[in-house]
Amino acid sequence: MYVKEVVVRNQVGLHARPATFFIQKANEFKSLILIEKDDRRVNAKSLLGVLSLGIEGGTKIKILADGPDDKDAVTKLVDLIESGFVD
């Protein structure tokens, strides 16, 4: 399992459009990918799961992945978040 912590920098956080971009990117990978916020983990490939975390701008989250492309998945998703969701 590969884990990395990141701060969501865009103002709206992971809501609506940014969450959709994030999920689309997560679905490009075979690994199981999770997002953790405040000891709650959800499937990063699930829109309802991601939205249920209520991630706002400035929130620190962890991205965890386990599988054949776990390191690449986490790296690309962290890069997407750090870019402000400009892929």
C-alpha positions, 0 to 999 in steps of 0.5 A: 500500500502506498500513502501520501498526504496532501492539502486541497488547495482550491477554494471549493475543495472536492465538490461537484466538478473537482470531485468528478475530475478526481474520480475520472483520474482515479478510474484510470488505475487498477489499484484500490484507491481510498481517500481518508479524512478525519479517520474516515475512508471512502472509495476514491472511485465513488462520487457519493463516497468522495462527496460524503467526506465534505472536503473543503479547501485547505483540508488535509487528506490522505490518498491511499492505494493498493495494487499493481499501479498504486504508487503511480495512482497516488502520485498522479492524484496528488499532482491533480489536487496540487494543480488545483484540478487543472489536468 
